């Protein structure tokens, strides 16, 4: 399991006196390193009234701005609110809240941060896909997400991923993953905590128009949310997807993925990335990554015709 060395500070907006996780992996609620101390920020400059936005701390760069809180809403793909879902705002520090009955959330930050290197994650597991979006710039010290974070529900779980040492293939919901022998697979701690379910391939087809803005702008022809979410692989994982878009046989494509790295540069959480190249099968039924190409992490994945 992945352990990150970047020291982080976690502010729990809805809890008190939390204990740090003992497992050397990523924390289930924050996706931050699980072996860091959990405490409130101690270096935030405040005025006599206790206002953290009164002055910029000396150790903060010129691009930092004061963010009192982050606000947004989480729904399913039909717009129904999702309550009780952890929300984390992470960069060099992490902050947590839980969605209310109407799906809304308010993450208390109260600090000067560089918004460009922070992202917001809605934690949907086990039944919904998780998602990252970039943190919005604050207006009057409040960062409001411009649109609801819409989480797709996974179909019935498929089989467990094969052991990385032996390799093999696994299929569910029309999606097939091919894992090369000798591949090291690192599950996110949230999936570790799910036990056998956390190792099972879970798939959610996503209408492109309901995807995060970065993926909508990337214009994939078809899109899926895959789990184990944020799984890391030491070798590329081959992917075969149904040709739902009806691209012509033999069409060259590129696979577009949602970035899931919020801590270690290059930070890409919430960004749309070209993850691999591939082509449509000769019979037009499927789209497959090219030999020696594939995914190094599982998240949201789609494909589009490759430009000449």
N, C-alpha and C positions, 0 to 999 in steps of 0.2 A: 504494500500500500504506500501511497505517495506521502512523503513528509517534507514540508517546505521549511526552509531555514529562516525566511524573512520574519523578524519579530513583529508581532501585531498586538494591538490592544483591542479588546472586545468590550463594548458597552452594551449591556443588556437592558433594553428599555422596559421590558415587561417582567423581569425576574430580579431577584436579589440573592447575593452571596452564592453565585454559581461556582461549581468546582470544575477545574480543567479536566478534560478527558485524559485518561491514562494511556490509551492506545496511541502508538506513534503513527498517526494518520491524520487525515483532514477531519475537522470537527463536523458532526452531523448537521448542526443547525447553521453554521456559518461558512463552511467550506474553507475555513482558515486552518493553519497548522494546529493540531490538537494538543500539542505539548507546550503552548505558550501560556503565560499567566493571564488570568481573566480579571480585569480591573477597569476602573474608569480612567479617562485621560487625566494625567497629572500636570501637563505642561501647557494648558490652555490659559492664556492671559485673560483676566476678568477685571472689570472696574469695581468700584465700591458697591455697586448695586448687584454684582454677580453676573454681569452681562458678558458672555464669552465673545460677543461680536464687537465689543467696544474698541478693541485694538488688536492688530495682527501680532501674534507671537513672533519673537525675534528669529526663531528657527524655521519659520514658514516662508516659502519662496514668494516672489511677486505675483505669481499666477494663482495663489491660494485665495479663496473667498470664504466668507463665513456662511455656513449652512446651519441654520437652527434645527431644521428637520426636513425629512423627505416624505412626501405624500404621494399616494397612488391607490390603485384598486386592482384586485385580482379576480378574474372570472374564468368560467369555462368557455369553450368556443361558441356557445350559444348565448353568452352574456350573463349567465347566472352567476351570482357571487359565490366565491369560495372562501369560507370562513376557517379560522384556526390554522392558517398556513404561515409558516415562518417566512419572514422577509429579512434579507440581510443586505446591507450597504457596505461594500468592502473595497478597500484599497490598502494603504499602509496601516489602516485601522479598520475594525469592523463594528457595525452597529446593528441591532436586532429589534424587530417588532413582530407582532402576530396580527393577521388580518381579522377584522371585526366581522360581525354577522352579515354586513352588507358588502363584504369583500374589501373594504377600505383599510388602509394602514397609514400610520404616522410613525416614522422612525426618527427618534430624537437623536440629533447629532451634536449640536452645540459646539462646533469646532471650526477652525479654519482648515480647509482641505483643498487640494487640487482636483477639481471635479473631473478633469480629463482622464485621470487614472483611477476613478472609482466606477463601480458598476452595482446594479441592483439585481439580486436574485430572488425569484419566487420559488420556494421549495415545494414541489408538488407531489413528491413521492409519498406513498408507494403507488397510488392509483392514477396520478396525473404526471405529465412531464414537467420537469423543472425548466426554468428559462432564465437567461441573463439579458439585461438591457443596459446600455450606458446610462450613467447618472445624468439627469437633466441639469442645466445651469439654473442656479437659484434666481428667483425674482423676489425682492424684498426679504432675502435671507431664507426663503423656503423653496426647495427644489420639488416641483410637482411634475410627475411623469405625464407626458402629453396624452397618453392613451392607456387604457387598461392593459394589464399583463394577462393575456388570454392563454390558458393552459389546456392543451388537448388531453383527453383521457386515453390511457393505453388500452389496446385490445386485450383479450385474454392472454396471459403470459405464455410464451413459448418455452422450449426446452432450455436447460442451462447451457451456457457457453462451454465449449470444450476446454479441457485443460490446456493451458498455453504451451506446456512442454511437448505434448503430443500433437497439438494442432487439430484441425478438422473444420467442419462446417456446421452451421446452425441456421434454421429458418423459422420465421414466424411472420404472419401478416403479409406474405408475399415478399419479405425482405430476407436475403441470405447473406450471412457473414462468413468469410473464409479466413481462418486464423492459421498462419504458418507455424510449423513445428518450431519450438524454441522461443516462442513469443512470450514475453513477460507481461501479464495483465495486472493492472493495479486498479482495484475498485475504489470508488469514493466511499467514505465511511458510512454515509447514509445507506448505501446498498449493502455494505458489510453488515450493518445492523439489521437488515431485512432477512438475513440468513439465506437459505436456498433461493428464495424469491429474488434476492438482489443479484444473483448470477444468471437469472433467466432473461432471455431476449424479449424485450417488450417494445411494441411498435404502435405508433399513433399516426395515421395519415392526417396531414394538416392542409386545409385550404390555404393557398399562398396568401390570400388577402387577409387572413387571420393571424399571420405570422408577425413577429416583431419587425419594426420598421426597417432595420438593417437588412433582413432577409427579403422583405417586400421589394426594397430598392435593388437588391441583387437579381431579382426577376427569375427565380428558378421556375422550370416548367412543371415540376412536381416536388412535394416536400413531405418529409416524415420526421417525427420526433422519435429518437431511439433511446433505449436504456439497456444496460446499465449506464445512466447519465454520467458524463464526465469520466468514464472509464478511460484509462491511459494504456497504450500498447507500445511495446518496445520496437515492434515491427509493424508495417502497414497492414491493416485489416482490409481484405478484399470485400467489396460490397456489390451485390446485385439487387436492383430495384425493379419493380414493374414499370413498364413504359406507359404509365398512365397518360402522359401527354401526347402519345401517338406520334412520336418523332419517327422519321423515316429510317428504315434499316440501314445500319452502317454509319449513322450520324455520329460525328465526333462530339463529345460532351465534356464538360467540366463539372465536377461535384462541388457544391457549395455547402459549407458547414458553418454552424454557429460557434464562435470562439467561446471557450470555457476557462481561460486562464486569467484570474483576477489579480494575481500577486506577482508572479515572476515575469520580468520582461522577456520577450515582448508581450505586454498585457493586451489581450484580445477579447476578453469577456464581453459578449454582446455584439461583437463585430461579425460581419459576413466574410468568410475566407474561402479562397479556392483551395480545396483540400486534396484533390486528385483529378486525374484525367481518365477518360474512358470512352466507351462507344456503345451505340445501340446494337443489339444482336442482329444477326443476318435475317432472322425471322421477324424482327421488330417487336418481340414480346418483352424483352428486358433491356436494362441499361446496366453495364458492368464496368467496374474500374479496370484500367489497363494492367497488364502484368507488371509486377514490382511497384504498382501504385496502390493507394488505399488510405484508410483513415488511421490516424494516430490517436484519436479520441472519439468517443461516441457522444453525439449530442443531437442537434437537429441537422438533417442532411437532405439536400435536394440536388437536382441536376438541371443543366441548361445547355443548349447548343453552344459549342465552342466557336469563338470568332476565328476567322482565317488568320 
